[in-house]
Amino acid sequence: MPAVIRKLVTILDETRREMGRDIPPIRRAIACAVIENPFAGRYVEDLSELVAQGEELGGLLAARAIAALGIPGEQVQSFGKAAVVGEAGELEHAAALLHPKMGAPVRAALGKGPALIPSAKKSGGPGTPVDVPLGHKDAAFVRSHFDAIEARVTDAPRAGEILLCLALTTGGRPLPRIGGLTVAEIEGRDGLR
């Protein structure tokens, strides 16, 4: 059964200056969907309905975040995902949305992305913030792209809902200088280097 979406929210963050220095703009977009939790208030062994909804929403949220960034999907550098399940649900409901199938449509929209998509999940009520972890889409060892961005929807999730978020960026942290693999050195074969 398709996800029942109550609300879609897109947040765009753009940094142009850091520590008194002008920098090339770094845009970070978070696309969020507030959906009805079909298993709220009861234990269900088979979570395949949420797994399918994760796949459906992965494509939708990727398209919205890419549009907010204003670039082709292939130019996205970092990604991350997170979910907050309302109090009538359980963390496994968030995991069902995030893990088995959500990544494939996100990677398809980006044209690549062999690295694992960093993720976070938690339980909470309306307005609960979640830090969406970020990492480079092609190589997990790119330290300049280890980051996070906070997502919050003021009236979500309600008890019987789940807030699902996908974050995409045009770059890493401003002024990175702690070493490690650089973007120019990425091989992109195994998702690590």
C-alpha positions as a Markdown table, in Angstrom:
| # | Residue | x | y | z |
|---|---|---|---|---|
| 1 | Met | 0.0 | 0.0 | 0.0 |
| 2 | Pro | 1.4 | 3.4 | -0.9 |
| 3 | Ala | 2.5 | 5.8 | 1.9 |
| 4 | Val | -0.2 | 8.1 | 3.2 |
| 5 | Ile | 1.6 | 11.4 | 3.2 |
| 6 | Arg | 0.2 | 14.2 | 5.5 |
| 7 | Lys | 2.9 | 16.7 | 4.8 |
| 8 | Leu | 6.1 | 17.3 | 2.7 |
| 9 | Val | 8.7 | 19.8 | 3.9 |
| 10 | Thr | 11.9 | 20.9 | 2.2 |
| 11 | Ile | 14.6 | 22.9 | 4.0 |
| 12 | Leu | 17.5 | 24.6 | 2.2 |
| 13 | Asp | 20.6 | 25.7 | 4.0 |
| 14 | Glu | 23.3 | 27.7 | 2.2 |
| 15 | Thr | 26.6 | 28.7 | 3.7 |
| 16 | Arg | 28.6 | 31.5 | 1.9 |
| 17 | Arg | 31.0 | 32.7 | 4.6 |
| 18 | Glu | 32.9 | 30.9 | 7.4 |
| 19 | Met | 35.3 | 32.4 | 10.0 |
| 20 | Gly | 35.3 | 35.8 | 8.1 |
| 21 | Arg | 36.2 | 34.1 | 4.8 |
| 22 | Asp | 34.1 | 34.0 | 1.7 |
| 23 | Ile | 33.7 | 30.5 | 0.4 |
| 24 | Pro | 32.1 | 28.9 | -2.6 |
| 25 | Pro | 28.4 | 28.4 | -1.5 |
| 26 | Ile | 27.7 | 25.0 | 0.0 |
| 27 | Arg | 24.0 | 24.1 | -0.2 |
| 28 | Arg | 22.4 | 21.4 | 2.0 |
| 29 | Ala | 18.8 | 20.3 | 1.3 |
| 30 | Ile | 16.6 | 18.2 | 3.5 |
| 31 | Ala | 13.4 | 16.7 | 2.0 |
| 32 | Cys | 11.0 | 15.4 | 4.6 |
| 33 | Ala | 7.8 | 13.4 | 4.4 |
| 34 | Val | 5.4 | 13.0 | 7.3 |
| 35 | Ile | 3.6 | 9.7 | 6.8 |
| 36 | Glu | 0.9 | 7.7 | 8.5 |
| 37 | Asn | 2.4 | 4.7 | 10.4 |
| 38 | Pro | 0.4 | 1.7 | 9.3 |
| 39 | Phe | 1.5 | -0.3 | 12.3 |
| 40 | Ala | 1.1 | 2.3 | 15.0 |
| 41 | Gly | -0.2 | 0.9 | 18.3 |
| 42 | Arg | 0.4 | -2.7 | 17.5 |
| 43 | Tyr | 3.2 | -5.3 | 17.0 |
| 44 | Val | 3.4 | -6.6 | 13.5 |
| 45 | Glu | 6.0 | -9.2 | 12.5 |
| 46 | Asp | 6.0 | -8.5 | 8.7 |
| 47 | Leu | 7.1 | -4.9 | 8.0 |
| 48 | Ser | 7.3 | -5.3 | 4.2 |
| 49 | Glu | 4.6 | -2.5 | 3.7 |
| 50 | Leu | 7.0 | 0.0 | 5.3 |
| 51 | Val | 10.0 | -1.4 | 3.4 |
| 52 | Ala | 8.0 | -0.8 | 0.1 |
| 53 | Gln | 7.1 | 2.7 | 1.3 |
| 54 | Gly | 10.8 | 3.5 | 2.0 |
| 55 | Glu | 11.5 | 2.6 | -1.6 |
| 56 | Glu | 8.6 | 4.8 | -2.9 |
| 57 | Leu | 9.6 | 7.7 | -0.6 |
| 58 | Gly | 13.3 | 7.5 | -1.4 |
| 59 | Gly | 12.7 | 8.5 | -5.0 |
| 60 | Leu | 10.2 | 11.2 | -4.1 |
| 61 | Leu | 12.5 | 12.8 | -1.4 |
| 62 | Ala | 15.6 | 12.5 | -3.7 |
| 63 | Ala | 13.8 | 14.4 | -6.4 |
| 64 | Arg | 12.7 | 17.1 | -4.0 |
| 65 | Ala | 16.1 | 17.6 | -2.4 |
| 66 | Ile | 17.8 | 17.7 | -5.8 |
| 67 | Ala | 15.4 | 20.3 | -7.0 |
| 68 | Ala | 16.0 | 22.4 | -3.9 |
| 69 | Leu | 19.8 | 22.2 | -4.5 |
| 70 | Gly | 19.3 | 23.4 | -8.1 |
| 71 | Ile | 21.8 | 21.0 | -9.6 |
| 72 | Pro | 21.7 | 17.7 | -11.6 |
| 73 | Gly | 21.7 | 14.7 | -9.3 |
| 74 | Glu | 25.1 | 13.6 | -10.5 |
| 75 | Gln | 26.6 | 16.7 | -8.9 |
| 76 | Val | 25.4 | 15.9 | -5.4 |
| 77 | Gln | 28.3 | 15.2 | -3.1 |
| 78 | Ser | 26.9 | 14.0 | 0.2 |
| 79 | Phe | 23.9 | 12.2 | 1.5 |
| 80 | Gly | 22.2 | 11.0 | 4.7 |
| 81 | Lys | 18.8 | 9.8 | 5.9 |
| 82 | Ala | 16.9 | 9.8 | 9.2 |
| 83 | Ala | 13.5 | 9.0 | 10.7 |
| 84 | Val | 11.6 | 9.9 | 13.8 |
| 85 | Val | 8.8 | 7.5 | 14.7 |
| 86 | Gly | 5.9 | 8.8 | 16.8 |
| 87 | Glu | 5.2 | 7.4 | 20.2 |
| 88 | Ala | 2.7 | 4.8 | 19.0 |
| 89 | Gly | 5.4 | 3.2 | 16.8 |
| 90 | Glu | 8.7 | 1.5 | 17.4 |
| 91 | Leu | 12.3 | 2.1 | 16.1 |
| 92 | Glu | 12.0 | -1.0 | 13.8 |
| 93 | His | 9.3 | 0.9 | 11.9 |
| 94 | Ala | 11.9 | 3.6 | 11.1 |
| 95 | Ala | 14.5 | 1.0 | 10.2 |
| 96 | Ala | 12.0 | -0.6 | 7.8 |
| 97 | Leu | 11.7 | 2.7 | 6.0 |
| 98 | Leu | 15.4 | 3.6 | 6.0 |
| 99 | His | 17.3 | 0.4 | 5.3 |
| 100 | Pro | 16.2 | -2.4 | 3.0 |
| 101 | Lys | 15.1 | -0.4 | -0.1 |
| 102 | Met | 15.2 | 3.3 | 0.3 |
| 103 | Gly | 18.8 | 3.6 | -0.9 |
| 104 | Ala | 18.3 | 2.3 | -4.5 |
| 105 | Pro | 16.0 | 5.0 | -5.8 |
| 106 | Val | 18.2 | 7.7 | -4.1 |
| 107 | Arg | 21.3 | 6.3 | -5.8 |
| 108 | Ala | 19.4 | 6.1 | -9.1 |
| 109 | Ala | 18.5 | 9.8 | -8.8 |
| 110 | Leu | 22.2 | 10.6 | -8.2 |
| 111 | Gly | 23.5 | 8.5 | -10.9 |
| 112 | Lys | 26.0 | 6.9 | -8.5 |
| 113 | Gly | 26.5 | 6.6 | -4.8 |
| 114 | Pro | 28.2 | 3.3 | -3.8 |
| 115 | Ala | 28.9 | 4.5 | -0.2 |
| 116 | Leu | 26.6 | 3.5 | 2.6 |
| 117 | Ile | 24.0 | 6.2 | 3.2 |
| 118 | Pro | 24.6 | 7.3 | 6.9 |
| 119 | Ser | 21.4 | 7.1 | 8.9 |
| 120 | Ala | 19.8 | 7.9 | 12.3 |
| 121 | Lys | 16.5 | 6.9 | 13.9 |
| 122 | Lys | 14.8 | 7.9 | 17.0 |
| 123 | Ser | 11.4 | 8.1 | 18.7 |
| 124 | Gly | 9.7 | 11.3 | 19.7 |
| 125 | Gly | 6.7 | 13.6 | 19.5 |
| 126 | Pro | 5.9 | 16.7 | 17.4 |
| 127 | Gly | 8.9 | 19.0 | 16.9 |
| 128 | Thr | 11.5 | 16.3 | 17.8 |
| 129 | Pro | 14.7 | 17.3 | 16.1 |
| 130 | Val | 16.9 | 14.7 | 14.4 |
| 131 | Asp | 20.5 | 15.1 | 13.3 |
| 132 | Val | 20.8 | 13.6 | 9.8 |
| 133 | Pro | 24.3 | 12.3 | 9.4 |
| 134 | Leu | 26.1 | 13.1 | 6.2 |
| 135 | Gly | 28.9 | 11.4 | 4.3 |
| 136 | His | 30.3 | 11.5 | 0.7 |
| 137 | Lys | 28.1 | 9.5 | -1.6 |
| 138 | Asp | 31.0 | 7.8 | -3.5 |
| 139 | Ala | 33.6 | 7.3 | -0.8 |
| 140 | Ala | 33.1 | 6.9 | 2.9 |
| 141 | Phe | 36.6 | 7.9 | 3.8 |
| 142 | Val | 36.3 | 11.5 | 2.6 |
| 143 | Arg | 36.7 | 13.3 | 6.0 |
| 144 | Ser | 35.8 | 16.7 | 4.6 |
| 145 | His | 32.2 | 15.4 | 4.2 |
| 146 | Phe | 31.7 | 13.9 | 7.7 |
| 147 | Asp | 28.9 | 16.2 | 8.9 |
| 148 | Ala | 25.3 | 16.4 | 10.0 |
| 149 | Ile | 22.3 | 18.7 | 9.6 |
| 150 | Glu | 19.3 | 19.0 | 11.9 |
| 151 | Ala | 15.8 | 18.4 | 10.6 |
| 152 | Arg | 12.7 | 19.2 | 12.5 |
| 153 | Val | 9.0 | 19.6 | 11.5 |
| 154 | Thr | 7.1 | 21.5 | 14.2 |
| 155 | Asp | 4.0 | 19.4 | 14.2 |
| 156 | Ala | 5.4 | 16.0 | 13.4 |
| 157 | Pro | 5.6 | 13.2 | 14.1 |
| 158 | Arg | 2.2 | 12.8 | 15.8 |
| 159 | Ala | 1.7 | 9.5 | 17.7 |
| 160 | Gly | 0.7 | 7.5 | 14.7 |
| 161 | Glu | 3.1 | 9.0 | 12.2 |
| 162 | Ile | 6.7 | 8.8 | 11.1 |
| 163 | Leu | 8.9 | 11.7 | 9.9 |
| 164 | Leu | 11.3 | 10.5 | 7.2 |
| 165 | Cys | 14.1 | 12.8 | 6.0 |
| 166 | Leu | 16.7 | 12.7 | 3.2 |
| 167 | Ala | 19.6 | 15.2 | 3.1 |
| 168 | Leu | 21.7 | 15.9 | 0.1 |
| 169 | Thr | 24.5 | 18.5 | -0.3 |
| 170 | Thr | 26.7 | 20.2 | -2.9 |
| 171 | Gly | 29.8 | 20.0 | -0.7 |
| 172 | Gly | 31.4 | 19.1 | 2.6 |
| 173 | Arg | 32.1 | 21.2 | 5.6 |
| 174 | Pro | 33.3 | 24.8 | 5.1 |
| 175 | Leu | 37.1 | 25.1 | 5.3 |
| 176 | Pro | 38.0 | 21.4 | 5.8 |
| 177 | Arg | 41.6 | 20.9 | 6.9 |
| 178 | Ile | 42.0 | 17.6 | 8.9 |
| 179 | Gly | 43.4 | 15.6 | 6.1 |
| 180 | Gly | 42.3 | 12.3 | 4.7 |
| 181 | Leu | 41.1 | 11.2 | 1.3 |
| 182 | Thr | 40.2 | 14.3 | -0.9 |
| 183 | Val | 37.3 | 14.5 | -3.4 |
| 184 | Ala | 39.9 | 14.5 | -6.2 |
| 185 | Glu | 41.3 | 11.2 | -5.0 |
| 186 | Ile | 38.0 | 9.3 | -4.9 |
| 187 | Glu | 38.1 | 6.1 | -6.9 |
| 188 | Gly | 34.4 | 5.4 | -6.3 |
| 189 | Arg | 34.6 | 1.6 | -6.8 |
| 190 | Asp | 33.8 | 0.1 | -3.4 |
| 191 | Gly | 32.1 | 3.0 | -1.6 |
| 192 | Leu | 35.1 | 3.3 | 0.8 |
| 193 | Arg | 37.8 | 5.1 | -1.3 |
